[in-house]
Amino acid sequence: MAFRLSNNLVGILNFLTFLLSIPILAGGIWLKTHATKATECEKFLQDPLIAIGVFLLLVSLAGLIGACCRVTWLLWVYLFVMFVLILVLFCFTIFAFVVTNKGAGEAVSGRGYKEYRLGDYSNWLQNRVNSTKNWNKLRSCLVDSKVCKSLEEKTESYQQFYTDYLSPIQSGCCKPPSECNFTYVSPTQWTKNETEYTNTDCNTWDNNNSTLCYNCQSCKAGVVANLKSDWKKVAVLNIIFLVFIVIVYSVGCCAFRNNRRDNSYGGWKGGYP
């Protein structure tokens, strides 16, 4: 009965996945039912969470029933989906490394933060944030999450501010670019000089806390820089997850072979010669 171990292992793994799918699906449904109170960020998560929850639920049930109840065709469907998932994860990991390979923040002398330029990043990422539809959602999400609130509440001198560390989004969205040479009042309040600006972000800047530099190219660059960092982390996690999925897929293939062997000999109740 040693070869039955693969069936049991597939069953256990998919039972755990089934349990995991329940809170994910419940979270997506909860966000959906509270849509009137949800922020743009939360609305953005609704459909993906529900889709992931349903996917995990169906796939885990297919693997669980296929392995434990010896339903060969269901296990075949499970393995097919797993194979497609392996291909998708592999392609996405390669793609993530390629599109995040270009671009970095620019260090500014005497500043504790970096400046970010959209043109330094890959064309694919630039196109994503330059899309009016995409950016309106991202901008609304930034405003809702109050990324600049910590700076708005600060009361410090310009010497202290210039030595502060700012995240890419704070640097790009919550203050004007350094090249504008505005007069410092507070971290989110600056006085414009009567001059012509070559950088369009200088004209876009507004001291209104709901506007600031959210419409600036530097803000888009900050979002892309943050996205680049997150995607690299996700890509590394994907490699680990990919190895795990390949192992599960291999065990599932053994379980599938066991099911076919059972069918060849008339099922496990009929015994083995």
C-alpha positions as CSV (number, residue, x, y, z in Angstrom):
1,M,0.0,0.0,0.0
2,A,3.1,2.3,-0.1
3,F,2.2,3.6,-3.5
4,R,-1.1,4.9,-2.0
5,L,0.9,7.5,-0.2
6,S,0.8,9.8,-3.2
7,N,-3.1,9.8,-3.2
8,N,-3.2,10.6,0.5
9,L,-0.7,13.3,0.1
10,V,-2.5,15.0,-2.8
11,G,-5.7,14.7,-0.7
12,I,-4.2,16.3,2.3
13,L,-2.6,19.2,0.3
14,N,-5.9,19.9,-1.5
15,F,-7.9,19.8,1.7
16,L,-5.6,22.5,3.1
17,T,-6.0,24.5,-0.1
18,F,-9.7,24.1,0.2
19,L,-9.6,25.5,3.7
20,L,-7.5,28.4,2.5
21,S,-9.9,29.2,-0.3
22,I,-12.8,29.8,2.1
23,P,-11.5,33.0,3.8
24,I,-10.2,34.4,0.5
25,L,-13.6,33.9,-1.1
26,A,-15.4,35.2,1.9
27,G,-13.1,38.3,1.9
28,G,-13.9,39.0,-1.7
29,I,-17.6,38.6,-1.2
30,W,-17.5,40.8,1.9
31,L,-15.8,43.6,0.0
32,K,-18.4,43.2,-2.8
33,T,-21.4,43.4,-0.5
34,H,-19.9,46.5,1.2
35,A,-19.1,48.2,-2.1
36,T,-20.9,51.4,-1.3
37,K,-18.5,52.0,1.6
38,A,-15.4,50.6,-0.1
39,T,-12.5,52.8,-1.2
40,E,-11.1,52.5,-4.8
41,C,-8.3,50.3,-3.4
42,E,-10.8,47.9,-1.9
43,K,-13.0,47.9,-5.0
44,F,-9.9,47.0,-7.1
45,L,-9.4,43.9,-4.9
46,Q,-13.0,42.6,-5.0
47,D,-13.1,40.7,-8.3
48,P,-9.5,39.3,-8.1
49,L,-10.2,38.0,-4.6
50,I,-13.4,36.3,-5.6
51,A,-11.8,34.8,-8.8
52,I,-8.8,33.5,-6.8
53,G,-11.1,32.1,-4.1
54,V,-13.4,30.3,-6.6
55,F,-10.4,29.0,-8.6
56,L,-8.7,27.5,-5.5
57,L,-12.0,26.1,-4.3
58,L,-12.8,24.3,-7.5
59,V,-9.2,23.0,-8.1
60,S,-8.8,21.8,-4.6
61,L,-12.1,19.9,-4.8
62,A,-11.1,18.3,-8.0
63,G,-7.8,17.2,-6.6
64,L,-9.3,16.1,-3.3
65,I,-12.1,14.0,-4.9
66,G,-10.0,12.8,-7.7
67,A,-7.2,11.5,-5.4
68,C,-9.3,10.2,-2.4
69,C,-12.3,8.8,-4.3
70,R,-10.2,7.4,-7.2
71,V,-12.1,9.5,-9.8
72,T,-9.5,9.4,-12.7
73,W,-11.1,11.9,-15.0
74,L,-11.4,14.5,-12.3
75,L,-7.8,14.0,-11.3
76,W,-6.8,14.4,-15.0
77,V,-8.6,17.8,-15.0
78,Y,-6.8,18.7,-11.8
79,L,-3.4,17.8,-13.3
80,F,-4.2,19.7,-16.5
81,V,-5.1,22.9,-14.6
82,M,-1.9,22.5,-12.5
83,F,0.2,22.1,-15.6
84,V,-1.3,25.3,-17.1
85,L,-0.7,27.1,-13.7
86,I,2.9,26.0,-13.8
87,L,3.3,27.5,-17.3
88,V,1.6,30.7,-16.3
89,L,3.7,31.2,-13.2
90,F,6.9,30.5,-15.1
91,C,6.0,33.0,-17.8
92,F,4.9,35.6,-15.3
93,T,8.1,35.2,-13.3
94,I,10.2,35.8,-16.4
95,F,8.1,38.7,-17.5
96,A,8.3,40.3,-14.0
97,F,12.1,40.2,-14.0
98,V,12.2,41.6,-17.5
99,V,9.9,44.6,-17.0
100,T,11.4,45.5,-13.6
101,N,15.0,45.3,-14.8
102,K,15.2,48.9,-15.9
103,G,14.9,52.1,-13.8
104,A,15.9,53.3,-10.4
105,G,15.6,56.4,-8.2
106,E,18.1,59.3,-8.7
107,A,20.1,60.3,-5.7
108,V,20.1,64.1,-5.1
109,S,23.0,65.8,-3.3
110,G,22.1,66.8,0.3
111,R,18.8,65.0,0.2
112,G,17.7,61.9,2.2
113,Y,15.3,60.9,-0.5
114,K,15.6,60.1,-4.2
115,E,13.9,61.7,-7.2
116,Y,12.0,59.5,-9.7
117,R,11.5,60.0,-13.5
118,L,9.0,58.0,-15.4
119,G,11.1,57.8,-18.5
120,D,13.7,55.7,-16.7
121,Y,11.4,52.7,-16.5
122,S,10.3,50.1,-19.0
123,N,7.9,51.1,-21.7
124,W,5.4,48.5,-20.5
125,L,5.2,50.0,-17.0
126,Q,5.1,53.5,-18.4
127,N,2.1,52.6,-20.6
128,R,0.2,51.1,-17.7
129,V,0.4,54.3,-15.6
130,N,0.0,56.7,-18.6
131,S,-3.4,55.2,-19.3
132,T,-6.0,57.7,-18.1
133,K,-8.3,54.9,-17.0
134,N,-5.6,53.1,-15.0
135,W,-4.2,56.3,-13.5
136,N,-7.5,57.6,-12.3
137,K,-8.0,54.4,-10.3
138,L,-4.4,54.5,-9.0
139,R,-4.7,58.2,-8.1
140,S,-8.0,57.6,-6.3
141,C,-6.4,54.8,-4.4
142,L,-3.4,56.9,-3.4
143,V,-5.8,59.7,-2.1
144,D,-7.9,57.2,-0.2
145,S,-4.9,55.5,1.4
146,K,-3.6,59.0,2.5
147,V,0.0,58.3,1.5
148,C,0.9,62.0,2.2
149,K,-0.9,62.3,5.6
150,S,2.3,61.6,7.7
151,L,4.0,64.5,5.8
152,E,1.0,66.8,6.2
153,E,1.2,66.4,10.0
154,K,4.9,67.2,10.2
155,T,6.2,70.6,11.5
156,E,9.9,70.6,10.7
157,S,12.4,73.0,9.2
158,Y,13.5,72.6,5.6
159,Q,16.9,71.3,6.8
160,Q,15.2,68.5,8.7
161,F,12.9,67.7,5.8
162,Y,15.7,67.5,3.2
163,T,17.4,64.8,5.3
164,D,14.3,62.7,5.8
165,Y,13.8,59.4,4.0
166,L,10.8,59.4,1.8
167,S,9.3,56.3,0.0
168,P,9.1,56.5,-3.8
169,I,5.4,57.4,-3.7
170,Q,5.9,60.1,-1.0
171,S,8.8,61.6,-3.0
172,G,6.9,61.6,-6.2
173,C,3.4,62.5,-5.1
174,C,3.7,64.5,-1.9
175,K,6.2,67.1,-2.8
176,P,7.3,69.0,-6.0
177,P,10.4,67.8,-7.9
178,S,13.7,69.3,-6.5
179,E,14.5,71.0,-9.8
180,C,11.4,73.3,-9.4
181,N,13.4,75.1,-6.6
182,F,10.2,76.1,-4.8
183,T,10.4,77.8,-1.5
184,Y,9.8,75.4,1.4
185,V,6.9,76.2,3.8
186,S,6.1,72.7,5.1
187,P,6.6,69.2,3.7
188,T,3.4,69.6,1.6
189,Q,3.2,73.4,1.3
190,W,5.6,75.1,-1.1
191,T,5.7,78.6,-2.7
192,K,6.2,78.8,-6.4
193,N,8.7,81.2,-7.9
194,E,7.8,83.6,-10.7
195,T,9.7,81.8,-13.4
196,E,9.3,79.5,-16.4
197,Y,9.6,75.8,-15.6
198,T,11.0,73.2,-18.0
199,N,9.5,70.4,-15.9
200,T,5.7,70.3,-16.4
201,D,5.4,68.9,-12.9
202,C,6.3,72.3,-11.5
203,N,3.2,73.8,-13.1
204,T,1.1,70.8,-12.0
205,W,1.9,71.1,-8.3
206,D,-0.9,72.3,-6.1
207,N,-0.7,73.0,-2.3
208,N,-4.2,71.6,-1.9
209,N,-3.8,68.4,0.1
210,S,-6.2,66.5,-2.2
211,T,-4.2,67.5,-5.3
212,L,-0.5,68.0,-4.4
213,C,1.5,66.2,-7.1
214,Y,-0.9,63.3,-7.7
215,N,-1.2,64.4,-11.3
216,C,2.6,64.7,-11.8
217,Q,4.8,62.4,-13.9
218,S,7.0,62.1,-10.8
219,C,4.0,60.6,-8.9
220,K,3.5,58.0,-11.7
221,A,7.3,57.3,-11.5
222,G,7.0,56.8,-7.7
223,V,4.2,54.4,-8.2
224,V,6.1,52.5,-10.8
225,A,9.2,52.4,-8.6
226,N,7.1,51.0,-5.8
227,L,5.5,48.5,-8.2
228,K,8.9,47.5,-9.5
229,S,10.1,46.7,-5.9
230,D,6.9,44.7,-5.1
231,W,7.1,42.8,-8.4
232,K,10.6,41.7,-7.7
233,K,9.6,40.3,-4.3
234,V,6.6,38.6,-5.9
235,A,8.9,37.1,-8.6
236,V,11.1,35.6,-5.9
237,L,8.1,34.2,-4.1
238,N,6.8,32.8,-7.4
239,I,10.0,30.8,-7.9
240,I,9.5,29.2,-4.4
241,F,5.8,28.6,-5.1
242,L,6.7,27.2,-8.6
243,V,9.0,24.7,-7.0
244,F,6.3,23.7,-4.6
245,I,3.7,23.4,-7.4
246,V,6.0,21.2,-9.5
247,I,6.4,18.9,-6.5
248,V,2.6,18.7,-6.0
249,Y,2.2,18.1,-9.7
250,S,4.7,15.3,-9.6
251,V,2.9,13.7,-6.6
252,G,-0.4,14.2,-8.5
253,C,0.9,12.3,-11.5
254,C,1.8,9.4,-9.2
255,A,-1.8,9.5,-7.8
256,F,-3.2,9.6,-11.4
257,R,-1.1,6.5,-12.2
258,N,-2.4,4.8,-9.1
259,N,-6.0,5.5,-10.2
260,R,-5.3,4.1,-13.7
261,R,-3.8,1.0,-12.1
262,D,-6.9,0.6,-10.0
263,N,-9.1,0.8,-13.0
264,S,-7.0,-1.7,-14.9
265,Y,-7.4,-4.3,-12.1
266,G,-11.1,-3.6,-11.5
267,G,-10.8,-1.0,-8.7
268,W,-9.2,-1.2,-5.2
269,K,-12.1,-3.3,-3.8
270,G,-11.3,-6.1,-6.2
271,G,-7.8,-6.6,-4.8
272,Y,-4.5,-6.9,-6.6
273,P,-2.9,-10.1,-8.0
